[in-house]
Amino acid sequence: MERGEVLLDVRDLKTYFFTDDGVVKAVDGMSFTIHKGEVLGLVGESGCGKSVASMSIMQLVDVPGKIVGGEIIFKGEDLVKKTPEQMRKIRGAEIGMIFQEPMTSLNPVYTVGDQIMEAILVHQDVSEEEAKKKTIELLRLVGIPEPERRFNQYPHELSGGMRQRVMIAMAMSCNPDLLISDEATTALDVTIQAQILELMKDLQRKTGMAILFITHDLALVAEMANSVAVAYTGKIVEYGDVYSIFKRPRHPYTYGLLSSVPSLKTEKTKTPLPAIEGMVPNPYRMPSGCHFNPRCPFATERCRKEMPELAEIEPGHLVRCFHPVAVEKEANA
Amino acid sequence: MAVEVTKVEEVLTGRVETYWYLVGKRLRKHKLAMISLVVLIIIILACVVGPYLSPYHVAELGSTEEVMQPPSLKHPLGTDELGRDVLTRLLYGGRISLMVGFSSVFSALVVGIVVGAYAGYYGGILDTILMRFTDIMFSIPVLPLLIVLASVIPGAGVWKIILVIAIFGWMTDARIVRGMFLSLRENEYVEAARAIGVSNNRIIWRHILPNSLAPIIVSATLGVGGNIIYEAALSYLGFGVMPPTPSWGNMLQNAQYAMAIAPWLVWSPGIAMFITVLAFNYLGDGLRDAMDPRLYR
């Protein structure tokens, strides 16, 4: 696939949380790149640092959290070095974001129209009249019927799917170059989820924006993304284009994740669904060496002592493992 | 279930059920609060309009035969030691007392909201400084300081009393508002507002404050009653509203010397104050019940 120029380049990002019980390295040396018009899926279990990574990009990490290292190069400029005021002008205008909980992401005391209008008025020098017109267009764009009527409705009068559409309209209001979707469909039921994904894909095709698609659901990544980054304990463990990751997962963790997705075959044979043994390690006491070693079936002495580097195993496919899995995964999607 | 029921009602009546609409609906079911509201409206109207309708002037002295007369047709609530009509003075004094009550609550609220909002929203060092200052203000013994303040601040106007009450009355509001902000700032809609580039000030005043109005309104309603009592206490100690301007407080103080021979001088301001404060308290309770977020849907 022809790749555009680099839009977002996250380099060795480190976001730590300084709590009374110790330092939690929520994001510990994460690097990934998003090209213009590309959809990058960032996958991982709860607590792997994927949401903290997205908040770091937005510069919305609150105390006790702090970005302690790395660079976030967006359109050639380092966001970490921006002042709060410069960052405020980027948020919403150049980077849009949608959240997991559509039920609570809208302010209950304002109509949805008012809230989308606010996003426009904050960044654009337009009259209220124009902003209202644009808001109604946006509502129509995200597939909300009767936008003129919906404009004056309060969030509690809309369903979850409708609210998520409103959130998308808000995020799209200033034509951002990058849309961050942080588990945006997780709280919705499956049919609505499919509609929202379709809407996001459609908007992405129309506007050519890039999407950072954060999820724990591999099936969604396969459907949405061009590239995939798999995160584990604050680090990227595998990175590559969607085909090579799903066809030839090389990191034992990715392999385990893919095997634990139920397929039609596993149901027929009545074999129990394979699961990854063990638990996500305690963030205060990370295992030495590779963080995955206590759960890894292939772990050796070396894995317990040394942290492997993220290395290119084939063109465009990076893995952080001393013993990459060599088996080709049967296509089950 | 509740959601569906209201949805059905919405469809049937075509009326949008906003939060405030539901609050109004629930308040109307609260009998004591509604009676109180009616009583308060009557009292406020009487105090505002009454003095204009009265044939007597507040400071109009009666002839010597009219001094300390018990209630009669001519003077429904009697006259005081200078022969002034008590009803007229009661209504006029009500104006002053209510004005002191409302204005001091409003001023205290402004200070309390600003302090509480910034402390709760920003947290950290700012929160520590502002809240320790609040604690210090709370631990100051008010009465001795009032005596000092009353002599330091020049003039004897009603505004001085309002100012003094406000200076010592904003701390509770500040704590309430801070508490609301502490919990509301964690809401996703605040995060979402930040993610679209809304400034901190705009988030504080436009996004969080309207969501924390309910406890503020309740506290203010109860506060009006409390401050009327406070004004009376100050007047009783001689630091309140200065005669000849009447207030319910200084009418009471004035009456204590003649209690044995002219009890009506005590009854009228006493009962007026009692009913008003009680009504504010019931209304506040009713509002608290009506605005309880746990009852919302």
Interface residues (C-beta under 8 A of the other chain):
Chain A: M58 L60 V63 R88 K89 I90 R91 G92 A93 G96 M97 F99 E101 T104 S105 L106 N107 P108 V109 Y110 E118 A119 V122 H123 N152 Q153 Y154 H156 E157 M167 M170 A171 S173
Chain B: E10 V16 T18 Y19 G123 G124 N187 E188 Y189 E191 A192 A193 R194 A195 I196 G197 V198 S199 R202 H207 P210 N211 R297
